[in-house]
Amino acid sequence: MHQNLTKPGLQIWTINNMKMAPVSPRGYGNFFEGDCYIVLYNRGSRQSIDIHYWIGNTSSQDEQGAAAIYVTQLDEYLGGSPLQHREVQGYESPRFRGYFKNGLIYKKGGVASGFHHVDTNVYNILRLLHVKGRKHVTATEVEVSWNSFNNGDIFLLDIGKAIVQWNGPQSNRREKLKAVLLAQDIRDRERGGRAQIGVVEGGDEKDSPELMKIMTAVLGQRNGPVREATPDDRSDQAQNNNVRLYHVFEHSGNLVVQEVATEPLTQDLLRSSDCYIADQRGSSVMVWKGKQASKEERREALNRALGYIKAKNYPSSTSVKVMSEGGESAMFKHLFKSWRDKGQTQGLGTTYNVGKIAKVDQTKFDVMQLHARPELAAQHRMVDDASGDVTVWRIENLELAEVNRRTYGQFYGGDCYLVLYTYQRSGQQQYILYMWQGRHATTDEITACAYQAVNVDNKYNGAPVQVRVVMGKEPRHFLAIFKGKLIIFEGGTGRASAVNPDKGARLFQVRGNDELSTKATEVQARASSLNTNDVFLLKTDHVSYLWYGKGCSGDERVVGRAMSDVLSKQDKQVVMEGQEPAEFWVALGGKGPYASDKRMQREEPLHSPRLFECSNQTGRFRMTEVDDFTQDDLDEEDVMLLDTWEEIFLWVGNLANQYETKEAWNSAQEYLRTHPARRDPDTPIIFVKEGHEPPTFTGWFNAWDPHKWSVSESDLNMISLTHVLCHQDFSNLNKSDLSPRPATPTSPSTLRTQSPVLMNLSPSSRFNLTFTDGGIKSPSAGYSGKFLDPELLINKSPSELPQGVDPSQREAHLSDVDFENLLGSSRADFLRLPKWRQTDLKKKAGLF
């Protein structure tokens, strides 16, 4: 059970005959309602592991008990540091749902009924999935009947060879998009990419006559209108103001619950020798384990929390989290009037908590300690002292091109790179393969990067640890291997043949306090990009300025000076904040405000900021917390609440509706009034509109992009996300495909369908899905051929091609999966490329 627990990423087990049985990655996101699961997510070290155990609605008490025991054993094996979560079907935490980007699918049955395998290329299926959610999607198997439908949600009718998506008239744009991605995920993972997908707009069913024939053939004739939209079963509560702290222990075989304090709580109430429960009136129960508590106390923490819930008669869906001293979640810390993390790591100098603010101090430590103390290496996410061998490739024309060693460390936002790091451990070669994705790289380059990573991985027999690195999110070890010379250029390309446009003045933000933690990031050459806590280099045609903010340390100035020599060979004019010459401001387009609030100079914030999504898109106003937030989490269709403790920001997206804006303002005041730490109700609430964010707001986000929401880019991103489904051919469906069939291990639903009215399907029923302002539509005309085996199309002369195939349009006869495998992009992205680029890709694939 333990041999692979330390590898980064996601691992899932189900409870089978009271034992942990691993789930195939192909089945991730599928949860049987009769089972319990254990989900482990490792961010790269034992100090950054989350363990969730998921309880299905119809799972047995024995399975639930076994899952709880295994979670405790896993926690012990991993040193007691993981954050433990109890998840109940339908009430999963945002963090848990975030692991499954395409959504959760709840399936009937479980291990006992033999329905625990996920097979591909099996079409003997008939089920109806009720899809809900905009950011995190869930799909529940329901009765295959018109009675299951309602006007507010989306339904997927899955008949094996085809998946028909029915969009309720009151469902919104984002929900439709998420449902499309879920349908594609089912097709690709469970049908090997061979099923066809069509979409019906519930308010315009007459526009999709052939798809409606399929639905009627399976569901029967609909009697009367579809039911009205139903509100969600629950709403996410941002907090509960009634918080009590209990000391929970066992005495003479009995569970003793002793109240310690009520809100506002203070940190000194927590003694390292004990374990405590913080109870938010049943909305959330959090267990805190002191470092000096006995082994028995720590082992029984989870069971005592469950016993506490039962004794209090709280709902079984009550959220439970278990954390160790030093590993507290932001939500837990927010229950206390003040919180300060301990700032010492014995023998290795000062450490600081990494908050989501502009100032993130890096820890000083002796790299020689890494080999002697592996737990330290895990804590700092450093496998070694970064002295191994490095090879860097850039993706050029979808192939690998080795980068000149003289330019190692220079990464351009318009490119994608593979970085292979080789080091020795116990006399054996070890590998880490980083896949760095530029913010402005094309979709086909990002796809090619992943494809080439597989090739490199295969070359080394699967030995490399693969790490996906998004521009601006580089992990510490990645920084360290470039020895203080890592430079991130906002755009452009590093290709030798390319000529990057002259951008005039360029501004680079330098962060780090030694060569293992330093990088320079290009930012907008404007005054608003400055930050009082950092070092900046401003390059102009005639002079380079090295700007030192008042909040930067001596070490930061030293590494800033070294980095400036890498960035520019010009003489540097040192400029202290507040003593800038006029020419400095002229180069930045004029003097202006920037992140200079002295509160951001704290090495350690009293409280980590928290971000909440405020939305009524589901029919009810809800506030949902966003974990590990970045600028990408600011949803244009919603209002977001950013709590930085001393201020509350309300960020309003351009597509947010008036009701959300009004309710968010009221909710911000209610949020302060009911906060468990008894916040000052007069805390400033700042209203910020998309595209007009002040530096006091953007300073809490790293690598803020001021042009992220330009209209053309927003529209382009939305279109790209749809993965447009082209050339769907339903002519191969016959009467047997539309007939109800009994449940099987791959089709667990118990069918209670009406007598189907079988109808003949026109052989011309093909559909081309497009995305418009009005939603997703499926025109009833389009390509009329069938998908062919790629071998019949690749490297064939026109005379060798099957009858009816246009030699210049061979790609039109490929399935979506074959299309992406051969051409490196989806059909939608391919069609947006210039003609010469399309031709080039087709030639390389043997399709021209």
C-alpha positions in Angstrom: 0.0 0.0 0.0 2.8 2.4 0.9 5.3 2.0 -1.9 4.2 4.8 -4.2 2.7 7.3 -1.7 5.5 9.8 -2.0 5.2 10.3 -5.8 3.7 13.6 -6.8 0.1 13.8 -8.1 -3.2 12.0 -7.6 -3.7 8.4 -6.4 -7.1 6.8 -5.6 -8.1 3.6 -3.9 -11.5 2.0 -3.3 -12.5 -0.2 -0.3 -12.9 -3.7 -1.6 -13.6 -6.5 0.9 -12.3 -4.1 3.6 -9.0 -3.7 1.8 -7.6 -0.8 -0.3 -7.7 -1.6 -4.0 -6.1 0.9 -6.4 -8.3 2.6 -9.0 -6.9 2.9 -12.6 -6.2 6.5 -13.6 -8.6 5.8 -16.5 -11.4 5.6 -13.9 -10.5 8.8 -12.0 -13.5 11.0 -11.4 -15.9 8.0 -11.5 -17.4 7.2 -8.0 -19.8 4.4 -7.3 -22.5 5.5 -4.8 -22.2 2.1 -2.9 -18.5 2.5 -2.3 -15.9 4.4 -0.2 -12.7 5.8 -1.7 -9.4 7.2 -0.5 -8.0 10.0 -2.5 -4.4 11.2 -1.9 -2.9 14.3 -3.6 0.8 14.9 -3.2 2.1 18.3 -4.2 5.7 17.1 -4.1 6.6 16.4 -0.4 5.2 14.9 2.7 4.5 18.3 4.1 2.1 19.1 1.2 -0.2 16.0 1.1 -3.9 16.0 1.3 -5.8 12.7 2.1 -9.5 12.6 1.5 -11.8 9.7 2.2 -15.0 9.8 0.1 -18.3 8.3 1.3 -20.9 7.1 -1.2 -24.6 7.7 -0.2 -25.3 3.9 -0.2 -22.0 2.7 1.2 -22.0 0.4 4.2 -20.9 1.4 7.7 -18.2 -1.3 7.6 -16.7 0.3 4.4 -16.9 3.8 6.0 -15.1 2.5 9.1 -12.4 0.7 7.1 -11.8 3.9 5.0 -11.4 5.9 8.2 -8.9 3.4 9.6 -6.8 3.4 6.4 -6.7 7.2 6.4 -5.3 7.1 9.9 -2.7 4.5 8.9 -1.7 6.6 5.8 -1.4 9.7 8.0 0.9 7.8 10.4 3.1 6.4 7.7 3.5 9.9 6.2 4.6 11.3 9.5 1.3 12.8 10.7 1.7 15.9 8.5 -1.0 15.4 5.8 -4.2 17.4 6.0 -7.1 14.9 6.3 -10.6 15.5 4.8 -13.8 13.6 5.1 -15.9 14.0 1.9 -19.6 13.0 1.5 -21.2 12.5 -1.8 -22.8 15.7 -3.0 -21.0 17.8 -0.4 -17.4 17.5 -1.5 -15.0 20.4 -0.7 -13.8 22.7 -3.5 -10.3 21.3 -3.1 -11.5 17.7 -3.7 -13.6 18.7 -6.7 -10.7 20.7 -8.1 -8.7 17.5 -8.6 -11.2 16.4 -11.3 -11.2 19.1 -13.9 -13.8 17.5 -16.1 -16.2 16.8 -13.2 -17.3 14.0 -10.9 -19.6 11.2 -12.1 -21.7 9.4 -9.5 -22.6 5.8 -10.6 -25.1 3.4 -9.3 -23.9 0.3 -7.6 -20.5 -0.5 -6.2 -17.8 -3.2 -5.7 -20.4 -5.6 -4.3 -22.4 -5.5 -7.5 -19.3 -6.0 -9.7 -19.5 -2.5 -11.3 -16.1 -1.2 -10.4 -14.3 -1.5 -13.7 -14.0 1.2 -16.3 -13.7 -0.5 -19.7 -13.0 1.2 -23.0 -14.5 0.5 -26.4 -17.6 -1.0 -24.8 -20.9 0.3 -26.2 -23.5 -1.8 -24.3 -24.5 1.2 -22.2 -27.7 3.1 -21.6 -27.8 5.8 -18.9 -28.9 9.3 -18.2 -26.5 11.7 -16.4 -27.8 14.8 -14.5 -25.1 17.4 -14.8 -24.8 20.3 -12.4 -22.1 22.9 -11.7 -20.1 25.6 -13.5 -16.7 25.5 -11.9 -16.7 22.0 -10.5 -19.1 19.6 -12.3 -21.0 16.6 -10.9 -22.9 14.1 -13.0 -25.3 11.7 -11.3 -27.0 8.7 -12.9 -30.7 9.1 -12.8 -33.7 7.3 -14.1 -33.6 7.1 -17.9 -36.9 8.9 -18.4 -38.2 12.4 -19.3 -39.4 12.6 -15.7 -35.8 13.2 -14.6 -35.4 16.3 -16.8 -35.8 19.9 -15.6 -35.3 23.3 -17.4 -32.4 24.5 -15.3 -29.9 21.8 -15.7 -28.1 19.7 -18.3 -28.5 16.1 -19.1 -26.3 13.6 -21.0 -28.1 10.7 -22.6 -25.4 8.1 -23.1 -26.3 5.2 -25.4 -22.8 3.9 -25.9 -22.1 4.8 -29.6 -23.5 8.3 -29.1 -23.8 10.9 -26.3 -26.6 13.4 -26.6 -26.3 16.6 -24.5 -29.6 18.3 -23.7 -29.3 21.8 -22.4 -32.0 23.1 -20.2 -33.4 26.5 -21.4 -32.3 28.1 -18.1 -28.8 26.6 -18.0 -26.1 29.1 -18.6 -23.2 29.4 -21.0 -20.5 28.1 -18.6 -22.5 25.1 -17.5 -23.0 24.1 -21.2 -19.3 24.4 -21.8 -18.4 22.3 -18.8 -21.0 19.6 -19.8 -19.4 19.4 -23.3 -16.0 18.8 -21.8 -17.4 16.1 -19.5 -19.1 14.4 -22.5 -15.8 14.5 -24.4 -14.0 13.0 -21.4 -16.5 10.1 -21.3 -16.0 9.5 -25.0 -12.2 9.6 -24.8 -11.7 7.6 -21.6 -14.6 5.1 -21.8 -15.2 4.7 -25.5 -11.6 5.1 -26.8 -12.7 8.2 -28.6 -15.1 6.4 -30.9 -18.5 7.7 -29.7 -20.2 10.7 -31.3 -21.5 13.7 -29.4 -24.5 15.9 -30.3 -26.1 18.8 -28.5 -29.7 19.8 -28.2 -30.8 23.2 -26.9 -33.9 22.5 -24.8 -35.5 25.8 -25.8 -34.9 25.1 -29.5 -35.4 21.4 -29.9 -36.9 21.8 -33.4 -33.4 22.9 -34.5 -32.1 19.4 -33.8 -34.7 17.1 -35.3 -32.4 14.1 -35.8 -31.0 14.2 -32.3 -34.5 14.6 -30.9 -35.4 11.4 -32.8 -32.7 9.6 -30.9 -33.9 10.9 -27.6 -37.5 10.0 -28.4 -36.5 6.6 -29.5 -34.8 5.9 -26.2 -37.0 7.9 -23.7 -40.3 7.6 -25.5 -42.7 10.4 -26.5 -42.6 13.2 -23.9 -46.0 13.9 -22.3 -46.2 17.6 -21.3 -43.5 20.1 -20.7 -40.3 19.5 -18.9 -40.3 20.3 -15.1 -39.2 23.8 -14.0 -35.7 24.4 -12.7 -35.1 23.1 -9.2 -32.9 25.0 -6.7 -29.7 23.4 -5.4 -30.0 21.2 -2.4 -27.6 23.3 -0.4 -25.7 26.6 -0.5 -22.0 26.9 0.4 -21.6 29.0 3.5 -18.6 31.2 3.8 -18.5 30.8 7.6 -20.5 30.4 10.8 -20.0 33.0 13.5 -20.7 30.6 16.4 -17.3 28.9 16.9 -16.4 26.9 20.0 -13.1 25.2 20.8 -13.2 21.9 22.6 -10.6 19.7 24.2 -11.5 16.2 23.3 -10.0 13.2 25.1 -10.8 9.8 26.4 -11.2 9.0 30.1 -11.9 5.6 31.5 -13.1 4.4 28.1 -15.5 7.3 27.6 -15.2 10.2 25.2 -14.9 13.5 27.1 -15.7 16.8 25.3 -14.6 19.8 27.4 -15.3 23.3 26.1 -12.3 25.5 26.2 -13.5 28.8 24.7 -15.9 30.4 22.4 -15.2 33.1 19.8 -13.1 35.1 19.5 -10.4 32.4 19.8 -6.8 33.1 20.4 -3.8 31.0 19.4 -2.5 30.6 22.9 -5.5 28.4 23.7 -3.9 25.6 21.7 -1.4 23.5 23.8 1.0 21.3 21.9 0.4 18.4 24.3 -3.3 18.1 23.4 -5.8 17.7 20.6 -8.7 20.0 20.0 -11.9 20.4 17.9 -13.0 23.7 16.5 -16.8 23.5 15.8 -18.5 26.0 13.6 -22.0 25.1 14.8 -21.9 21.9 12.7 -21.2 23.5 9.4 -17.5 22.5 9.8 -15.6 20.5 12.3 -11.8 20.9 12.3 -9.4 18.8 14.5 -6.1 20.2 15.6 -3.3 17.7 16.7 -0.6 19.1 18.9 3.0 18.1 18.1 3.6 16.8 21.6 0.3 15.0 21.9 0.6 11.3 22.6 0.6 8.8 19.7 -2.7 7.5 20.8 -4.3 10.9 21.0 -3.1 11.7 17.4 -4.2 8.3 16.0 -7.7 8.7 17.5 -8.2 12.3 16.3 -10.3 11.4 13.3 -12.5 8.8 15.1 -13.1 11.3 17.9 -14.3 13.9 15.4 -16.7 11.3 14.0 -17.9 10.4 17.5 -18.3 14.1 18.3 -20.5 14.6 15.2 -22.7 11.7 16.2 -23.0 12.9 19.8 -24.0 16.4 18.5 -26.6 14.9 16.1 -25.0 16.8 13.3 -25.8 15.8 9.6 -23.6 13.0 8.2 -22.5 15.4 5.5 -20.7 17.7 8.0 -17.3 18.7 6.8 -14.4 17.2 8.8 -10.8 18.2 8.5 -7.8 17.0 10.6 -4.6 18.9 10.7 -1.3 18.9 12.6 0.3 21.7 14.5 2.3 23.7 11.9 0.1 22.5 9.0 -3.0 24.5 9.7 -5.3 25.5 6.8 -6.1 29.2 6.1 -9.7 28.5 7.1 -8.6 27.3 10.5 -6.3 30.3 11.1 -9.2 32.6 10.2 -11.1 31.3 13.2 -8.6 33.0 15.5 -8.3 36.7 16.3 -4.6 36.6 15.6 -2.3 33.9 14.3 1.4 33.8 13.9 3.4 30.8 12.6 6.6 29.9 14.3 9.5 31.4 12.4 12.3 29.0 13.2 13.5 25.8 11.6 16.1 24.3 13.9 19.7 24.7 12.7 18.8 26.1 9.3 18.0 29.7 9.8 14.7 31.6 9.6 11.8 30.4 7.6 8.5 32.2 6.6 5.1 31.0 5.7 4.4 31.3 2.0 1.4 33.5 1.8 -0.5 34.5 -1.4 0.9 38.1 -1.3 3.5 40.1 -3.2 6.1 39.4 -0.6 7.3 35.8 -0.4 10.6 35.4 1.4 12.7 32.4 0.5 14.3 30.4 3.3 18.0 30.3 3.8 19.4 26.9 4.5 22.6 24.8 4.0 22.1 22.7 0.9 24.5 20.1 2.3 21.9 19.3 4.8 19.6 18.0 2.1 21.3 14.6 1.7 21.6 14.1 5.5 18.0 15.1 6.2 15.5 13.9 3.6 12.6 15.3 5.5 14.2 18.7 5.0 14.5 18.1 1.3 10.8 17.2 1.1 9.8 20.3 3.2 11.7 22.6 0.8 10.8 20.7 -2.3 14.5 20.3 -3.2 15.6 16.8 -4.2 19.2 17.9 -4.1 21.4 21.0 -4.3 20.6 21.6 -8.0 24.1 20.6 -9.1 23.0 17.9 -11.5 23.0 18.0 -15.3 20.5 20.0 -17.3 19.3 19.7 -20.9 16.8 22.1 -22.3 14.7 21.8 -25.5 12.3 24.2 -27.1 9.2 23.2 -29.1 9.8 24.3 -32.7 7.4 23.2 -35.4 6.0 20.7 -32.9 9.4 19.0 -32.6 12.2 19.2 -30.0 15.0 21.6 -30.8 17.9 21.7 -28.3 18.6 25.1 -26.8 22.0 26.7 -26.9 23.6 26.3 -23.5 24.6 29.9 -23.5 21.0 30.8 -23.2 20.0 28.3 -20.5 17.7 30.0 -18.1 16.0 32.3 -20.6 12.4 31.4 -21.1 10.0 33.2 -23.5 6.3 33.5 -23.0 5.6 32.6 -26.6 7.4 29.2 -26.3 7.1 25.8 -24.6 10.2 24.0 -23.2 11.2 20.7 -21.9 13.9 20.7 -19.2 15.5 17.4 -18.2 17.3 17.4 -14.9 19.6 14.4 -14.1 21.1 13.8 -10.7 22.5 11.0 -8.6 20.9 9.3 -5.6 22.4 6.3 -3.9 24.6 5.8 -6.9 21.7 5.7 -9.3 20.6 8.1 -12.0 17.4 10.0 -11.3 15.5 12.3 -13.6 13.0 15.1 -13.4 11.3 16.3 -16.6 9.9 19.8 -16.4 7.3 20.9 -19.0 7.3 24.7 -19.1 4.4 26.3 -20.8 4.6 29.9 -21.9 1.5 32.1 -21.3 1.3 33.0 -25.0 2.2 29.6 -26.5 -0.3 28.2 -29.0 -2.5 25.3 -28.1 -0.7 23.0 -30.6 2.7 23.9 -29.0 1.4 23.1 -25.6 0.0 19.8 -26.9 3.3 19.0 -28.7 5.1 19.7 -25.4 3.1 17.1 -23.6 3.5 14.7 -26.5 7.3 15.2 -26.7 7.5 14.7 -22.9 6.0 11.3 -23.4 8.7 10.5 -26.0 11.5 11.7 -23.6 9.9 9.7 -20.8 9.8 6.6 -23.0 13.5 7.1 -23.9 14.4 6.8 -20.2 12.0 3.8 -19.7 9.5 5.9 -17.7 12.1 6.9 -15.1 11.6 10.7 -15.1 9.4 12.5 -12.7 7.3 14.7 -14.9 6.4 18.2 -13.7 4.0 20.6 -15.5 5.2 24.1 -15.0 3.0 27.0 -15.9 4.7 30.3 -16.6 5.0 32.3 -13.4 4.4 29.2 -11.2 8.0 27.8 -11.3 8.8 25.5 -8.3 11.8 26.2 -6.2 13.9 23.4 -7.6 13.3 24.7 -11.1 14.6 28.1 -10.0 17.6 26.5 -8.3 18.9 24.6 -11.4 19.5 27.8 -13.2 21.7 29.2 -10.4 20.3 32.7 -10.2 20.0 33.2 -13.9 16.4 32.4 -14.6 14.7 35.0 -16.7 11.1 34.9 -17.8 10.3 37.1 -20.8 6.7 38.1 -21.1 6.3 37.3 -24.8 8.4 36.7 -27.9 10.3 33.5 -28.7 13.9 32.3 -28.2 14.1 30.7 -31.7 17.3 31.6 -33.4 15.5 32.6 -36.7 13.0 34.8 -34.9 13.3 38.6 -34.5 11.5 39.8 -31.5 10.0 43.3 -31.9 11.8 46.1 -30.1 9.6 46.9 -27.1 11.5 50.1 -26.0 11.8 50.3 -22.2 11.6 46.9 -20.5 11.0 46.2 -16.8 12.1 43.1 -14.9 11.0 42.2 -11.3 13.8 40.3 -9.5 12.9 38.0 -6.5 15.0 35.8 -4.3 17.7 36.0 -1.7 20.3 33.5 -3.1 21.1 31.8 -6.3 18.8 28.9 -5.5 15.7 31.0 -5.2 16.1 33.8 -7.7 14.3 34.7 -10.9 13.6 37.8 -13.0 10.2 38.2 -14.5 9.4 40.7 -17.2 6.4 42.9 -16.3 4.7 45.8 -17.9 7.1 48.8 -18.1 4.7 51.0 -16.1 4.9 52.6 -12.7 2.0 50.4 -11.5 4.2 47.3 -11.9 6.6 48.4 -9.1 6.4 46.8 -5.7 8.1 48.3 -2.6 9.2 44.8 -1.5 11.3 43.9 -4.5 14.2 44.8 -6.8 13.5 45.9 -10.4 15.7 46.4 -13.4 14.5 49.0 -15.9 16.3 48.7 -19.3 16.2 51.6 -21.8 18.1 52.3 -25.0 20.7 54.3 -23.2 20.8 53.3 -19.5 19.7 50.6 -17.1 18.3 51.5 -13.7 18.6 49.1 -10.7 15.7 50.1 -8.4 15.7 49.0 -4.8 12.3 49.0 -3.0 12.3 50.0 0.7 11.0 46.6 1.7 13.8 44.5 0.1 16.6 43.0 2.1 20.3 43.2 1.7 20.4 39.7 0.3 17.8 40.6 -2.3 19.8 43.6 -3.3 22.9 41.4 -3.8 21.1 38.9 -6.0 19.3 41.7 -7.8 22.7 43.2 -8.7 23.9 39.8 -10.0 20.8 39.3 -12.0 21.1 42.8 -13.5 24.5 41.8 -14.9 22.8 38.9 -16.7 20.0 41.0 -18.1 22.1 43.9 -19.2 25.7 44.7 -20.0 25.1 48.4 -19.6 26.3 50.3 -16.6 23.6 50.3 -13.9 22.4 53.4 -12.2 21.2 52.4 -8.7 18.0 54.1 -7.7 16.5 53.9 -4.2 12.8 54.1 -3.8 11.8 57.7 -3.3 14.9 59.1 -4.9 14.1 58.3 -8.6 15.4 60.8 -11.2 12.8 62.3 -13.6 14.2 60.2 -16.5 13.3 57.0 -14.6 9.6 58.0 -14.5 9.7 59.1 -18.1 10.9 55.7 -19.2 7.9 54.2 -17.3 5.4 56.5 -19.0 5.0 58.8 -16.0 4.9 58.5 -12.3 2.0 56.7 -10.8 0.7 54.6 -7.8 2.1 51.1 -7.2 2.0 48.5 -4.4 3.7 50.5 -1.7 1.6 49.7 1.3 3.9 49.0 4.2 1.6 46.2 5.3 2.9 44.2 2.4 6.4 44.6 3.8 5.7 42.1 6.5 7.8 39.0 6.1 4.9 37.0 7.5 1.2 38.0 7.2 -1.0 37.7 10.2 -3.5 36.0 8.1 -3.4 34.5 4.6 -5.8 36.1 2.1 -8.9 34.2 1.1 -10.8 34.4 -2.2 -14.5 33.6 -2.5 -16.7 33.2 -5.7 -20.1 34.9 -5.4 -22.7 33.7 -7.9 -26.3 33.1 -8.4 -25.8 31.2 -11.7 -27.2 28.1 -10.2 -30.4 29.8 -9.2 -29.4 30.7 -5.6 -26.8 33.1 -4.3 -23.7 31.3 -3.1 -20.3 32.1 -1.7 -17.7 29.4 -2.5 -14.1 29.6 -1.3 -11.4 29.1 -4.0 -8.3 27.2 -3.0 -4.7 28.2 -3.9 -6.1 31.2 -6.0 -4.5 32.9 -8.9 -5.6 35.6 -11.3 -7.1 32.9 -13.5 -9.7 32.2 -10.7 -11.3 35.6 -11.2 -14.4 34.6 -13.1 -15.7 37.3 -15.6 -19.3 36.1 -15.0 -19.2 36.5 -11.2 -18.3 38.7 -8.3 -15.3 37.7 -6.3 -14.6 38.5 -2.6 -10.9 38.9 -1.6 -10.4 39.0 2.1 -6.9 40.4 3.0 -8.0 40.8 6.7 -7.5 44.6 6.9 -9.6 45.2 3.7 -12.3 43.4 1.8 -12.2 43.6 -2.0 -15.3 43.0 -4.1 -14.1 42.3 -7.7 -16.9 42.5 -10.3 -16.5 40.7 -13.6 -17.7 42.4 -16.8 -20.3 39.6 -17.3 -21.6 39.5 -13.7 -25.3 40.3 -13.4 -26.8 43.1 -11.3 -28.3 40.7 -8.8 -24.9 39.2 -8.0 -23.3 42.6 -7.6 -26.0 43.8 -5.2 -26.0 40.5 -3.2 -22.2 40.4 -3.0 -22.1 43.9 -1.5 -24.6 42.8 1.2 -22.8 39.6 1.7 -19.5 41.3 2.3 -21.0 43.2 5.2 -22.6 40.1 6.5 -19.3 38.2 6.1 -17.6 40.8 8.4 -20.5 40.9 10.8 -20.6 37.1 11.4 -16.9 36.4 11.1 -15.9 34.0 13.9 -12.9 36.2 14.9 -15.2 39.1 15.5 -13.8 41.3 12.8 -14.2 45.0 12.8 -17.5 45.6 11.0 -16.1 48.9 9.7 -13.3 47.2 7.8 -13.0 48.9 4.5 -14.9 47.2 1.6 -13.4 48.1 -1.7 -15.4 47.7 -4.9 -13.1 46.9 -7.9 -14.2 46.5 -11.5 -12.6 44.1 -14.0 -9.9 45.9 -15.9 -9.6 48.7 -13.4 -7.8 46.9 -10.5 -5.6 49.2 -8.3 -2.1 48.0 -7.2 -3.5 47.5 -3.7 -5.6 44.6 -5.2 -3.2 43.2 -7.8 -0.4 43.2 -5.2 -2.0 40.1 -3.6 -1.6 38.2 -6.9 1.7 37.1 -8.3 2.5 37.9 -12.0 -0.6 40.0 -12.6 -1.5 40.4 -16.3 -3.3 43.7 -16.9 -4.3 42.7 -20.4 -5.8 39.3 -19.5 -9.4 40.4 -20.1 -9.2 42.2 -23.5 -12.4 41.4 -25.4 -10.7 39.7 -28.3 -8.7 37.5 -26.0 -11.7 36.6 -23.9 -13.8 35.5 -26.8 -10.9 33.6 -28.3 -10.3 31.7 -25.0 -14.0 30.8 -24.8 -14.1 29.5 -28.3 -10.9 27.5 -27.7 -12.3 25.9 -24.6 -15.2 24.4 -26.4 -13.1 21.9 -28.2 -15.6 22.2 -31.1 -17.1 18.9 -32.0 -17.0 18.5 -35.8 -18.3 16.0 -38.3 -20.5 13.9 -35.9 -22.0 11.0 -37.8 -25.1 9.2 -36.3 -26.0 7.2 -39.4 -24.4 4.1 -38.0 -26.9 3.9 -35.1 -29.5 1.2 -35.6 -32.5 0.0 -33.7 -30.5 -2.1 -31.3 -28.4 0.8 -30.3 -31.5 2.7 -29.1 -33.1 -0.2 -27.2 -33.1 -0.4 -23.4 -30.6 -3.1 -22.2 -30.1 -4.7 -18.8 -27.5 -3.4 -16.4 -24.0 -4.8 -16.9 -20.7 -4.2 -15.1 -20.1 -1.4 -17.6 -23.7 -0.2 -17.5 -24.7 -0.2 -13.8 -28.0 1.7 -14.2 -31.3 0.0 -13.3 -33.4 1.1 -16.3 -37.0 2.2 -15.8 -37.7 3.6 -19.2 -41.0 4.1 -21.0 -41.8 1.9 -24.0 -39.6 3.5 -26.6 -41.1 4.7 -29.8 -38.4 3.5 -32.3 -37.9 5.8 -35.3 -35.9 5.5 -38.4 -32.8 7.7 -38.4 -31.9 9.6 -41.5 -28.5 8.6 -42.8 -27.7 12.3 -43.1 -28.1 13.1 -39.4 -24.7 14.6 -38.8 -24.0 17.5 -36.5 -21.4 20.3 -36.2 -21.3 21.8 -32.7 -20.5 25.6 -32.6 -20.4 28.1 -29.7 -22.3 31.4 -30.0 -23.3 34.1 -27.6 -26.7 32.4 -27.4 -25.2 29.1 -26.3 -24.2 25.9 -28.0 -26.1 25.0 -31.2 -26.1 21.9 -33.3 -27.1 22.6 -37.0 -28.7 19.7 -38.8 -26.4 19.8 -41.8 -22.7 19.1 -42.2 -20.1 16.6 -43.3 -21.7 13.3 -44.4 -18.8 10.9 -44.5 -17.8 8.3 -41.8 -14.6 8.2 -39.8 -11.9 6.0 -41.3 -8.9 4.2 -40.0 -5.9 6.5 -40.3 -3.9 3.8 -42.1 -6.3 4.3 -45.1 -5.4 8.0 -45.3 -1.8 8.4 -44.4 0.9 8.6 -47.1 -1.6 7.4 -49.8 -1.7 8.7 -53.3 -5.1 10.1 -54.5 -5.8 6.9 -56.4 -5.2 4.8 -53.3 -7.7 6.6 -51.1 -11.1 5.2 -50.4 -13.9 6.3 -52.6 -15.4 9.7 -51.8 -12.3 11.0 -49.9 -11.1 14.4 -51.1 -7.2 14.2 -51.1 -7.0 17.7 -49.9 -9.4 17.1 -47.0 -8.3 13.7 -45.6 -8.3 15.0 -42.0 -12.1 15.4 -42.3 -12.4 11.6 -42.2 -10.5 11.2 -38.9 -12.1 10.8 -35.5 -11.5 13.5 -32.9 -8.9 11.4 -31.1 -7.0 10.4 -34.3 -7.2 14.0 -35.4 -5.5 15.3 -32.2 -2.9 12.5 -32.2 -1.9 13.1 -35.8 -2.1 16.9 -36.0 -1.4 17.9 -32.4 -4.5 20.0 -31.9 -8.2 19.9 -31.7 -10.3 20.6 -34.8 -11.3 24.0 -33.5 -7.7 25.1 -32.9 -6.6 23.6 -36.2 -9.2 25.5 -38.2 -8.1 28.8 -36.6 -4.6 28.4 -37.9 -3.5 30.1 -41.2 -3.8 27.9 -44.3 0.0 27.6 -44.7 0.3 26.3 -41.1 -2.5 23.8 -41.7 -0.8 22.5 -44.8 2.5 22.2 -43.0 0.9 20.1 -40.3 -0.9 17.9 -42.8 2.3 17.3 -44.7 4.1 16.2 -41.5 1.3 13.8 -40.7 1.2 12.3 -44.2 -2.2 13.7 -44.9 -1.4 15.9 -47.9 
